[in-house]
């Protein structure tokens, strides 16, 4: 999976490929490997944040559609992006990885094959632009 977010002019670096167990290994070990959540430096995590988001006391507002709540926070490495329902997204330097980790309440989550498929499944691909989902 290659993370390509529209927040930088630099080309995206390819995500390190996870090692695949050989087919001759134990099937239970293979199943355990396949069901583990992605982790490490190449992992991308997403978190839905339905409430308003205030950074240093200033409410966050989408520059494209003027939305004030219902965000998707995307963490890759030490960077955190904010994504709106209209599919506008931006790198937010005010949110650190530690802040992102503090917002995670549920350790389990759904794993998607790519960031684009995750955005579409969660409704942050522009399909629900101008709509607040509760």
C-alpha positions, 0 to 999 in steps of 0.5 A, spaced: 500 500 500 502 506 498 500 512 502 498 518 497 495 524 500 494 530 497 498 535 502 505 535 499 508 536 493 514 531 494 513 524 491 510 519 496 515 514 499 513 507 498 510 503 504 515 498 506 512 491 504 511 486 510 514 479 510 510 474 507 510 467 511 512 461 506 506 457 504 509 451 507 509 454 514 503 452 519 496 454 517 495 456 524 501 461 524 499 463 517 492 465 520 495 469 526 499 473 521 494 475 517 489 477 522 494 481 526 492 489 525 498 493 521 503 496 525 510 499 524 512 505 520 508 503 514 502 502 518 496 507 516 491 508 522 484 512 521 480 515 526 473 518 526 472 524 530 464 526 529 465 532 534 468 539 533 475 539 533 479 545 536 486 546 536 489 551 541 482 554 542 481 555 535 475 551 532 477 547 525 473 548 519 474 545 512 476 550 507 472 547 501 465 546 504 466 550 511 464 544 515 466 544 523 465 537 525 465 530 523 472 529 521 477 523 519 484 523 522 489 519 518 495 517 522 502 515 518 508 515 521 508 521 525 504 525 521 496 526 522 492 529 516 485 531 517 480 529 512 473 532 511 466 529 508 467 533 502 474 529 501 478 535 502 484 533 506 490 537 509 496 535 514 495 538 521 502 539 524 498 541 531 496 534 532 502 529 534 502 522 534 501 522 541 495 526 541 492 521 535 494 515 540 490 519 546 484 519 542 483 512 540 479 508 545 477 502 541 484 498 540 480 493 534 478 496 528 477 494 521 483 493 516 482 496 509 487 494 503 488 501 501 487 508 504 483 510 498 478 504 499 478 505 507 476 513 505 470 510 500 468 505 506 468 510 511 464 515 507 470 520 506 471 520 499 466 526 497 460 522 496 457 525 503 459 532 501 455 537 506 452 532 510 453 530 517 453 523 519 451 521 526 
